[in-house]
Amino acid sequence: MNRKLRLLCDLALALAIALAGNAVADDLRVVRIADGDTFTGLDAENRQVKVRLHGIDAPEAKQAFGTVARKALADLIAEKTVSVEEVDRYGRVVGRVTIAGKLVNAEMARSGLAWRYVTYDERNEFGGLEDDARRQRRGLWADAHPIAPWEWRETEKDRKTAGRAAGAGQ
């Protein structure tokens, strides 16, 4: 075998091993709920895997309905085994999560405790569920002026930046 081909084969094998080492197990035992769209589970080898629910965005912890959304997710999956279909990665696993045949992502949107995250819900899987929750005034849609989490995060970032600038001027 010539040297270039051998190097190419070695690189391909190394890449395959690296990807296999980072792959998410299909089933995770949920051990921690961070907020209404993020949790940590343990795989079959007791490795922690942080998972973000694909296609939805729940209120942040300090935001209105943040605690309610976190509790709703906990009621659905805490200390249970869920299946994760990995969709994408951004430093953590983003996926479609099911338990007992129910898509957890959809349940959060249906209950009115998460927005459809338009940027990432390319197939509009959760738009109709959000629309129905709005019409029925379920969850956060009972609020007269709910603030989307991405807008709330931007406002918080601006507030913190302004606070640091004011502190620097003293």
N, C-alpha and C positions, 0 to 999 in steps of 0.2 A: 504494500500500500504506500503510495507516495506521501510525502510529508504534509502537503497542504490538505489532502483528503483526510488524513489522520487527525490533523488539527481541527478541521471542520467537524468531524465526527465527535471529537472530544468536547468541543464547544456545544454541539447539539445535545449531547448527553448531560453536560453540566447544566444547561438551560432547562432540560426536562426535569432533572432532579430538583433544581431550585423552584420551579413552578409547582411541582408536586408537593414540596415542603410548605408552600404558602397557600395551597388550595384549602378551601373551606369544606369541612365535613358536612355532609347532607343534614345531619341531625346534631343539634346543640341543646344542652340542658341549660336553661336560662338561670343565671345566678345574680344578675344585677340589672335594674332598670335605671337608665340615666335620665331619660325624659320620655316624652310621648312618641318618639320615633327612633330611639337608640337604646340598645341593650347589650349586655355581655353574656356570652354563653360559653360553656365548656364543651370541647369536642370529645371524642372517644378516648383521646390520650390525655385528657384533663388540661389541654391548652386553652387559654382564654382567647376568645374571638369577639371583637367588638363589631356589632352589626348595626347598620343604619337602614331603616325601612325605605325601600326604593319608591320614588314617585309621589311621596307625601312629605309635608313639613308641618310638624306639630308645634304648638306654642312653646317658647322657651320657658325654663323653670321659673324665672322671675316675672314672666309675662302673665297677663290675665289668662286663665284656663290652663296654664302650664302645669300646675299641680294636679288638676283634674285629668288632663291628658296622660300624665305620667301614671296616675292611679289606674286609669282605664287600660293602659298597656299592661301594667302589672297584673290586673285582674284577668286579662286574657292569657298571659304567658309566663308569669313569674313562677319559678321553680318547676316548670314543665319542660318537656322536650319538644322542640320545634324543628321544622325542616326549613332549610335555607337554600333558595335558588339564587346563587350569586349573579348579580346583574352587572356590577361595575365596581371599581375600586378608586378611592380618593384618600389613600392613607388608612382606610379602614374598609371593611366589607360593606357593600350596599346590595341589598337583596330583597327578593319577594319571600316573605315568611309565612308558612302555613302551620296550623295546628288543628288537628281533628278535622281536616278537610276545609277549614276556613282560611282565607287569605287575610292575615292580620292587617296588612297595609290597607286593604279595602274596608275592614271593620272599623279602623280608626277614622277613615274618611266618612263612612256611612254614619258613624255616631256623632259626627260634627266636631270632632276633636283634632282634625288635621286638615290643612289645605291640600289641594292637588298642587304638587310642585311642578308647575308647567314646564320649566326648563328640562326636567328629567323624565316626566311622564309623557314620552313621545307618542305613545299609542292612545293617549287620553283614556287610560284605564280607570281613572278615579274622578274624572270631571263630572260625570252624571251623578255619582254618589255625593260629591260635594254640592252640586246643584240641588239635589233632593234634600240634603241636610239643611241647606240655606232656606229652602221653601218651608220646611217643617220647623225651622228655628231650633234645631237640635244643637246641643253642645255650645260651642263658642258662637254659633250663629244666633243665639238668644241675645247676645250683646248688640246694642244698636250700632256700634262702630268697631267691629273687630279689626285688629291690626295684624296683618300677615307677619309671620315670624321673620322673613327676610327684611321687611321694612323696619320692624322692631330692632333687629340686630344692627341695621344701619344707623338708626336713631341713637342707640346705645353707644355705638362706636363714635359718632359725632359728639355725643355728650361727654364721653371720656376724653376725647381729644381736646375739647373746649376746656374741660377741667384741668388737664395737664398744662395747657397754654396759660390759663389764668394763674395757676400755681407757679409757673415759671416767671411770670411778670411781677411777683411780689418781692 
